[in-house]
Amino acid sequence: MVGRGAIACEAVATARTDPDLGVPVATPLSLALLKLEAGSLKDSADVFGLCEAVRATTGEDLAADLRAHATTALSGWGQRAWARVEQALAERAGGP
């Protein structure tokens, strides 16, 4: 995992041991926050895909969790990346 600061520390602290791999794995929320902080278009696309995959496999709304953390956990750069993802999710759902 590559990252610095509070988000990386949180990712390590909340990692769960995968039973098949036997190693700690970052939660979807932590992974998404790290990707948003990285901020590239590819990272934004990855977060979009992760939101869709989490909803499809668990029924959980990762986007809602990200929305709750966006203003407190992310830098301005990360918040702009989240805005791109949120817009794409809304368009996918048929929103504005």
N, C-alpha and C positions, 0 to 999 in steps of 0.2 A: 504494500500500500504506500502511496506517495501522498503526502500532505503535511501541512504545518498548522500550528495553532490549535484553537479550541475544538474545531470540527474534527481534526485528526485525533486528538486526545479522546473526544467523545466516541469516535468510531472504535478505537481500541478498547475503551472502557465498556462499551455495550456489545462488543462482538460476542457471538454465540458459537460454541463448539459444534461443528457439523458432525453428525454421527457417522457419516460415511467417510469423510476425509480425516476426521480426528484432529482438526485444527480450527482455531477461531476464525470466523467469517463475519465481516461487517454486516450490520443490519441493512435492509433496503433503504431506510431513512438516512443512515449515516453515509452509505455509498452515494446516494443521490445528492446529499449536501456537499460531499467532497467533489463530485462531478460538477455541480453547479458552481462551486467556488473556482474550479479550474476554468470554467467559462467559455470553452470553445464551442463552435457550432456542433461538432461531433459529440462533445460532452452533453450538450443540450438534447441532442437526438437520443443519446444513451438514456438520459433521465426520462424522456418521453416514453421510450420503449420499456424502461423499468416500471414506470407507473402503469402502463398497459398490462405488462406481465403480472405484476402483483395483483391487480384487479382480476385478471383472468384466472389466476391460480388460487388465490386465497379469498377473493371478494373484498379485500381491504382497500381503502382509499388512500394510497400513498400521497396523492396530490393534496388531500386535505391536511395530512401531517406536514407536508412541505410548506403549505400555505401558512400554517401555524408557526413555523420556524423561520420563514423567509426574512422577516424584518429584523429578527433578533439575532439570528445565527450567521447570516450571510453578509458579506461586504457589498458595496454598491455594485461591483462587477458581478457577484453571484446573484444579486437581486435582479439585475438586467437579464441574466441567463434564465432565471426562474420565470420572468415575464414572458420570454420567448416560449418556454415550455408550456406555461399556463395558457397562452394564446393558442398554441397548437392543440392542446387537449380540448379546449373549448370548441375549436373548429371541428375537431374529430367528432365531438359529441353533438354537433349541429348548432352550436351557439354562435355568438357574435364573432 
